[in-house]
């Protein structure tokens, strides 16, 4: 996100989205590196399959599920709902930042009606790609997760350096 702020020369998310939405339709290497880094961090933060399997109940392999083993009923439903909202928030933030086309301005109420189907379409494509990733990849060992996140950090730094040195 810092790389995107450097490109837009602002830390305001609205300014970042507006700046990126009005650029030419070209793949910039810095945006590609930052997008992959954001995706890796999003998968790890939301306890998805490469890092954690939210459907497992094996005590030695689970990270996320160990916190909720003692809950059931409405308390478990609230925890699962919170996890779904977290994934939705990360997905919407990533789509708004890295694929800003179709995002409506806050003051334009008519454009919000057209932006909603675009967001639903982007979320459907993102959900299908998440399902594909979770189907293809197996859960990594717990000791490999720091290397996975270190890769995201290195990609984020590489995105920043590519932007600063090459301006791309």
C-alpha positions in Angstrom: 0.0 0.0 0.0 3.0 2.3 0.6 4.0 1.8 -3.0 0.6 2.8 -4.1 0.8 5.9 -1.9 4.1 6.8 -3.5 2.7 6.5 -7.0 -0.3 8.6 -6.1 1.8 11.0 -3.9 -0.9 10.8 -1.2 -1.8 8.6 1.7 -5.5 9.1 1.2 -7.1 5.9 -0.1 -9.6 7.9 -2.2 -6.8 9.9 -3.9 -4.9 6.6 -4.5 -7.9 5.0 -6.2 -8.7 8.1 -8.2 -5.1 8.5 -9.4 -4.7 4.8 -10.4 -8.2 4.7 -12.0 -7.2 7.5 -14.4 -3.8 6.1 -15.5 -3.3 4.4 -18.8 -4.2 0.7 -18.9 -0.6 -0.6 -18.6 0.8 -3.1 -16.2 3.4 -1.4 -14.1 6.0 -3.7 -12.5 5.8 -1.9 -9.2 2.0 -2.4 -9.1 2.3 -6.1 -10.1 4.9 -6.7 -7.3 2.8 -4.8 -4.8 -0.4 -6.7 -5.8 1.2 -10.1 -5.4 2.6 -9.0 -2.0 -0.8 -7.7 -0.9 -2.4 -11.0 -2.0 0.1 -13.1 0.0 -0.4 -11.0 3.1 -4.2 -11.2 2.6 -4.1 -15.0 2.3 -2.0 -15.2 5.5 -4.0 -12.7 7.4 -7.3 -14.3 6.6 -6.0 -17.8 7.4 -6.6 -19.2 4.0 -5.2 -22.5 2.6 -1.5 -21.9 1.7 -0.9 -20.7 5.3 -3.8 -22.2 7.3 -6.7 -24.5 6.5 -9.8 -23.1 8.2 -11.7 -26.3 7.7 -9.3 -28.6 9.6 -9.6 -29.7 13.2 -6.2 -31.3 13.5 -4.7 -29.8 16.6 -1.1 -29.8 15.4 -1.8 -28.2 12.0 -4.3 -25.5 12.7 -3.6 -21.9 13.6 -6.9 -20.2 13.2 -9.3 -23.0 14.4 -7.6 -23.5 17.7 -9.1 -20.2 18.9 -12.7 -21.2 18.2 -12.8 -24.9 19.3 -14.7 -24.1 22.5 -17.4 -22.1 20.8 -20.7 -23.3 19.3 -24.1 -21.9 18.3 -24.5 -18.2 17.9 -21.0 -17.4 19.3 -19.4 -19.6 16.6 -21.6 -18.0 14.0 -20.5 -14.5 15.1 -16.8 -15.6 14.9 -17.3 -17.1 11.4 -19.2 -14.0 10.3 -16.4 -11.8 11.5 -13.9 -13.9 9.6 -16.1 -13.6 6.5 -16.3 -9.8 6.9 -12.5 -9.6 7.3 -12.0 -11.5 4.0 -14.6 -9.2 2.4 -12.9 -6.1 3.6 -9.5 -7.3 2.4 -11.0 -8.3 -0.9 -12.7 -4.9 -1.4 -9.6 -3.0 -0.4 -7.4 -5.0 -2.7 -9.9 -4.7 -5.6 -10.3 -0.9 -5.0 -6.5 -0.3 -4.9 -5.2 -2.7 -7.6 -8.2 -2.8 -9.9 -9.8 0.6 -9.4 -12.0 0.6 -12.5 -15.7 1.0 -11.8 -15.2 2.6 -8.4 -17.7 5.4 -8.0 -17.0 8.8 -6.4 -18.5 9.2 -2.9 -20.7 12.2 -3.9 -22.2 10.6 -7.1 -25.2 8.5 -6.0 -26.1 7.4 -9.5 -22.6 6.0 -10.1 -23.0 3.9 -7.0 -25.8 2.0 -8.7 -23.4 1.1 -11.5 -20.5 0.4 -9.2 -22.3 -2.2 -7.2 -22.6 -4.8 -10.1 -18.9 -4.1 -11.0 -17.9 -4.8 -7.4 -20.0 -8.0 -7.3 -18.3 -9.1 -10.6 -14.9 -8.4 -9.3 -15.6 -10.2 -6.1 -17.0 -13.2 -8.1 -13.7 -13.3 -10.1 -11.7 -12.9 -6.9 -13.7 -15.6 -5.1 -13.2 -18.0 -8.1 -9.5 -17.3 -8.1 -9.3 -17.9 -4.3 -11.2 -21.2 -4.7 -8.7 -22.2 -7.5 -5.7 -21.3 -5.4 -7.1 -23.3 -2.4 -7.9 -26.2 -4.7 -4.5 -26.3 -6.3 -2.2 -25.6 -3.4 -1.8 -27.7 -0.3 -1.4 -26.3 3.2 2.2 -25.5 3.9 3.9 -26.6 7.1 3.7 -24.1 9.9 7.4 -23.5 9.9 7.3 -22.4 6.2 4.8 -19.6 6.9 7.5 -17.1 7.9 9.2 -17.7 4.6 5.9 -17.2 2.8 5.5 -13.8 4.5 9.1 -12.9 4.0 8.5 -13.4 0.3 5.6 -10.9 0.6 7.9 -8.4 2.4 10.6 -8.8 -0.3 8.0 -8.3 -3.1 6.7 -5.2 -1.3 10.3 -3.8 -1.0 11.0 -4.7 -4.6 7.8 -2.9 -5.7 8.9 0.2 -3.8 12.5 0.1 -5.2 11.2 -0.5 -8.8 9.0 2.6 -8.4 11.7 4.7 -6.9 14.5 3.7 -9.3 12.7 3.2 -12.5 9.5 5.3 -12.0 7.4 2.4 -13.3 
